[in-house]
Amino acid sequence: MKYTEISALSMAELHTKINDAREEYRNLRFQHATGELTDFTRIRQTRRLIARLTTALTERERIAKEGEQ
């Protein structure tokens, strides 16, 4: 998911996507620990997706907070 696609999401959708990505990351780590994971690049991709989503969410919250003042 590109950052341009992420920026088009609403706040609720961002929260949902973050929770889903974190759950997927947990599952991938578990699969890696048990030896079931074959595509190790998915761990890195998921971790980076979480970072992108969190950055977009933090940015929006900061802008909203500045708008209130």
C-alpha positions, 0 to 999 in steps of 0.5 A: 500500500503506497502512502498516497493510498494511505493518505486517502483513508479516514481516521477510522480506516487508519485505525482498522488497517493498523490493527489488522497489520499488527495482527498479521505481523504477530501471525508472521512472527509466530509462523517464523518461530515455528518454521512455517513461514516461507516468504520472509519478505512479508515480515519486513513489508508488514513492519514497514506498512505499520510504520507508514500507517502510524506515521499518517495517523500521527501526522493527522492527529498533529494537524488536528491538534494544531487546528484546535489551537 
